[in-house]
Each structure stands twice: as C-alpha cells, then as structure tokens.
Amino acid sequence: MSKPRLAAVRGMNDLLPSEAPLWEWFEARVLDWLRSYGYQQIRTPILEHTEVFVRGIGEVTDIVEKEMYSFEDRLNGEQLTLRPEFTAGVIRAVLEHNLTYDGPRRLWSIGPVFRHERPQRGRYRQFHQVNVEALGFAGPDIDAEHIVMLARLWKIVGLTRIRLELNCLGQAEERARYRTDLIAYFERHLQRLDADARRRLYTNPLRILDSKNAELADVVAGAPRITDYLSAESRGFFERLQSLLTAAGVAFTVNPRLVRGLDYYNLTVYEWITDALGSQGTVCGGGRYDPLAERMGGRSTPGCGFAIGMERVIELLRACGQGQTAPALDVYVVHQGGATAQAAFLLAERLRDAGLDVAYHAGEASLKSQMKKADASGAEFAVIIGERELAAGEAAIKALRAQNAQAPFARQSTVPQEKLAEALIDALTDGSPED
Ligand code: HAM
C-alpha cells in the first residue's frame, strides 16, 4: 500500500520558483532602501521564551490569547514560542546586548513570523515581515521618518492604490481616562454588542473600535474618541508629526478609531491600507512604543517602528501590474558524456570564475535534447563540448536568442577554450561579432 502524500501545514505556503523572482526583486529594493536611510540589520532567533511575547505584546491581545505557536521544550521544560512578530524579540536583544549604550539605533529585520489565525486570502499562519525599529529617539521626527520612508518605498516599487491612516493613542494616563468613558459608553449599548465585543469590554475595550462586524458600525461611530482625551503634550507631538508629513508631501487621514492589535503602543499608530486585496487590506502597520523596554525589564528607551506584510505587498504589486521573471542565465553548457562531460563541468567553473552565470547540463542525454534544455533555460548562449572540440582544446558557441544572422554566434562556431570566457563576455556586453 502506498503511503499518503505529505502536505504542507495549513496556512503555511511554499514559495515556488515561478513566484520567487518578484520576492527577490522586492527584497533587493528593500535592502537598498534601508541602507539609504542608515538602518542596520539585526537577526534574532525565530524561537523566544514565551514570556518575551506575553510581556511585550500584552496578555489580553488576540495574538497572545489565542494565536501563538507555543510549546514546552521536551528536554528542559522551557516555555517557548515561535515569534508572532519581531518587535518584542528585537527589544529583548537590544536590552540583552545593551545596544543603545552609546546612542540611538536604527534597526531592521526580515523573515517569517507565525500566528495561528484562520487562513484566508492574505492571512496565513506563516507569513513574512520586513520589520524596522528605531530605538532611543524620543521626538516625532523619527515617526515621520518612518512614514516618509515607507511612502518612498511604495514609489520605488511602483505601488499605488495605498493610503495612510494615522492616530495618536496618547500616554497610559490619557488612555486610562478614555478607557473608563469608553466602557461606560459600551455598557449603555450592551445589548447591541456581539459576543467578541462583550468579551473584550473589560479587558481590552479599545479593540472593540477595531471590530469588523458591520452591525457594530453605528455603536462604534458614536463612541468617544481618543483624540478628545489627549494632553496638550500628546496633542503637540501629534501635530508636529502631522506637519512634518504635510511638509514632506505625504497624504494621510486621521482615524481616531485606529487602535492596532498589539498592546505596546503609545502616541503614534498608523496603518497603510489598500482596497485592492479584499478584507485583508492592511499591508503595513506600526507606531511608537515608549513603555516597551521598561515593560521587558530594561532601562526606559523610547522606540518606534513598523512591519510590512510581505505576502500582502507582493500581491498588491501583482495587482499593480508588477511582474518579474528570473534574470536570464548567460550560458548553458552541453557535452557528449564521458571525458567531454568532465571537461564541460570544469569549463563551466572557469566561466563562473570569469563572472558569468552558467548552468551545466548534469547527467547524460543526446545533444539534441540538451540543446532543447539549453533553450528552455533562458540562457543567451549554449557552449558545446563534443569529442571533436575536446580533442582540439576548443569549445563551440551557439547563440540561442539571435535575432538576425549578424548577431554574434548566430551560426555555431568554435573558439579556443582559453578564449571562451572573453568571447562570451564580448558577445554579451557589446554584441560585436567575434571572429
Ligand atoms: P502587525 O500589524 O501585527 O504589526 O503586522 C504587520 C503587518 O503584517 C500587517 O500590516 C500585515 O500586513 C501583516 N500580517 C499580519 N498578520 C498577518 C497574517 N496572518 N498573514 C499575512 N500577513 C499578516 C506588527 O507585527 C508590529 N510588530 C509592527 C511594529 C514594529 N510596530 C512597531 N514596530
């Protein structure tokens, strides 16, 4: 009896070779963009002690209550969790290595994160984030820097159909007063709240504002607004941020109901949203989290940052007409087996030494079928090592994409092996025919 075929875990996707070029293209743009703003990479482990996220993200959040992949290490009983986001782990590392000792830091990370959510389009259980954190900066200029740099990234990669929503959550004391009034308001409308909202009423009432239930829209619309509870200082911070964005030409809407799903934020929160992807339209979210470092047992350190959801950005790029194919190979090397196979194998290495991108035909096959593979590989040239070429110390070159008879190597011709790399590079760079 044959064994059942194995399958990937639900909500966790394979990135297939046909999809990879667009990811590679996007990641290359992202690395240049991060460098251009002076950000440095930090890589933290995918596994952390569960406590890092419980303290970091907050106990009464969806992520910590029900979405974390947590387990006990069988060998030592430690409680561990696959990271559901980067921020808490990055702060843990910054504190552990005292990275802000000699001044503020601008940091970035990239990689998979894990949340046990109900999978649907744009919502997965393993997904990927580009994550940015700035630590040790207290003023709104760094919040503005993040938003302006995101606007620049969208421009670099050609993303349109995306808008920015912004809010200010004030400080803990302001939120506490707001929370009391919000609970009182929702208590007055208790019969209209759904089960989820009732469950959150006394633990995390701000999250009710984020409800996706259309029947709650009226109640939510009539709720008190955080912006009416801000101190003069918080209001000043928010106004300075807004004026910097306006001066930099970045459009935004203030959404007083934007609260975000993680508990560490104070003052600034924002989301970049698109209508092009259905219900999972938030492609990037972030904000300020000044209390987080202390909450995690460290010295008080202001911080703010954001994470881009890569699956969503990639899908939006496709919706905006951005497609990428794999960069073409320069050369595909074919041979006649036996001694010619070894010679071709070594010659391919010599061509790579010279900087060319080369695929070698592994295994034995007829020359005709190898030439078909060479053509399908997308390579510009086939290099052929047959018995005759081997005996003469030569290699034959045949252009695979020649548009006309004058193109270099449109007709197959041979060159000495030691001149091969040079001949190929000439043909690839200036297209001048070789003799
Ligand atoms: P977040 O809003 O939880 O923030 O996630 C950031 C982005 O990740 C979202 O805007 C979305 O694009 C993407 N995302 C979230 N969940 C899923 C999912 N299940 N499937 C696919 N994509 C998803 C954070 O993670 C914060 N740590 C951001 C931050 C950094 N704040 C300050 N610094």
Residues whose N, C-alpha, C, O or C-beta is under 5 A from the ligand:
A	BS01	HAM	E85 F86 T87 R115 E117 G122 R123 Y124 F127 V132 T282 V283 C284 G285 G286 G287 C304 G305 F306 A307 I308 G309 R312
